[in-house]
Amino acid sequence: FAAATALERNREVADWLREAGHVPCSHGWRWEEVWRLSRAEEYQHILWALASFQETVGQRPQGWYCRYGPSVHTRELLVEEGGFIYDADAYNDDLPYFTTVQGKRHLVVPYSLTYNDARFVLAQGYSSPSDFSDSLKRAFDIYWEEGAERPRMMSIGLHPRLIGQAARLSGLKDFLDYGLGKGEVWFAKRID
């Protein structure tokens, strides 16, 4: 996830995304409360974001996730624009699902705050990297068991400014080693 104007201001990161072949998901044109915009203003901001991503990372975003939450128009506008594969503006499930928007099938890949490094800075959050790792491992074990009978997915939200601190990063590394040690685990990009 990246806001378009953030990549305009940090070309080094934009260049890295392009060179590494990452598929961007737009966090909007800028960090803003889109529900305060008119429908026309919000659509214009979507178009500005698309043009900005094309210029900075060499491709349009295929997904969309509003930083502060969507407006009542957001999903309709994304479908009307026509170039998005999915949006992540939902917290209502663990698994991706399709919905119908203006008679068209649209993919929703829900986001989660449950397994999210933002909880390092929230009042009821992780107090240590061990808490973070332990929470992820416990959830993973349940999903692993349930996955024998039905599809399961675990969404882990990471932010460079939060997980990028050495101690916190050690908690993530501990979990990744644990998960990879199970075998037959797919650490997928959101687009996948």
N, C-alpha and C positions, 0 to 999 in steps of 0.2 A: 504494500500500500504506500502510495506517495501522493502528496498534494502537488499539483502541477507547478505552482509558483515556488514551492520548496526546491524542486529540481531545477527550475530556472536560476535559482540563487546558489545552487550547489552543483555546478557543472561536473565536478569531479565524480560525484555519486552518479549523476546521469550518465556520464561516460562509462563508468564501471557497469551499470545496469545493461547498457547497450553491448559492451564487450563481453559480458558474462552470459548474454543471451537470456536474461530474465524477462518474463512476461509481466508487464506492469498491471497493477490494479489501481484505478484512480481513487484517491482519497478526496476527490473534488478539485475544483479549480484552486481553491485556497482553503485554509481552515476557517470555516464559517458555518453559521447556523442557517442551513438552506430553508428551513421552514419559515424564516422571516422574509424570504424572497417571494416575489410574485412568480406565477408559473412561467411567464415569459423570461423573467430575469434568471430563474433557475436553469431554464433551457439554454440561455445564452452562456451561462457559466459552464455548463456541460460542454458546449461547443468550444469555448475558450480552453478548457482543460484538454480536450482532444487535440486541438491544434498545438498546444504547448507540449504535450507528450510526444507528438509526432516530431516536433522540432528538437526536443532535448534527448529523447531516447531512441528515436528513429522508428517508433511504432505507436499506434494508438493502444490505449488500455483495452483489455477484453473483459475486465470486470470493474465493478464500481462498489464503493463502500463510503458512505457519508461519515465524516469524522464525528459529528455530533448527533447523528441520526438523520433519517430521511424526512422529507416533507410528505404530505399526502399525494404529491404529484411525482415524486422522484422515480418510482418504478415505471409509471406510465411514460415519462419522458425518456427513460432509457430504452424502453421498447420502441417508442416512436422513432428515436434516433436510428435504431436498427442494427448497430454494429457491436453490441455487447453480448457476450455469451452468458454472463451471469451477473447478479449483484449479491452482495453479502450483507445487505441491510435487514437482517433478521437475527433474532436471538432465540428463536422458538424451537429449535431442533438441533440434534447433533449431526444428522445426515442431510445431504443435499436433497432437494425435491423440486419438482416442477409445479408451477402455478400458471394460471391463465390470466393474461393481461391484455385487455382489448382484443380478445379472441385469438391471441397468439400464445404459444407455449413459451414459458420463460423459466430459466433455471435460477434457483436461489441456493447459494452455498452459505448457510448460516455462519455467523461469527460467534465467538464465545468469550465471555469474560471469566469463565470458571477456571480455565487453565491458561492464564494470561499473566505475563510479567508485570502488567499494570498493578497487579495486586501487591507488588512490593511497596507501592506508595499509597495504597488505600488503607483506611483505618482497620478494616477486617480482612487483612491480606496476609501475605507471606512475611514472616519475621526474619527468615534466614534462607539462604540457598538450599539448605537441607530440607526445609519445609516445602519449598517449591519442588524439588526433586522427588520427595516422598509423595506429595500429592499427585504428581504426574505418574509415578510408578504405580500407585494404588489404583488410579483410574485406568491406566493401561492394562493392569491385570484383570480388571472386571471386563473391559472391552475385549481382551484376548479370549476370556472364557465365553462371553456372549457371541463372539465372532465365529465360533465353531458352528453356530446354528443360524446366524443371520448377519448381514453386513454391519460393521461398526466403523465409526470414524471418530477420531479425537482431534479437535482443533486447538492448537496451542498458539496463542497470540504473543508475539515477540516484538520489542521495540529496541533499536540499537542503543538509545540513550539510557535504557533501563537494564536490559540483559547484558549489555556490553561492558558492564563493570566486572572486573575479574572474578570476584567471589560469586556473583550471580551466574556468570558464565560457567563456572565450575559446576553449579547445580544443574544447568541445562546439559552440559557434557555428560554428567553422571547419568541423567535420564536417557540421553541418546545412546550411550553405551549399553545401558540396560535393555532398551527396546531393540536395538540391533542384535543383541545377544540372543534374543528369542528366535530370530530367523523368521522368514516369511512375513516381514513387516515392510510396509510401503510408506516411506516418508515422502508424501506427494506435495507438489506445488498446488496451490488453490485452483489453478486452471485445469489441472489433471483430475 
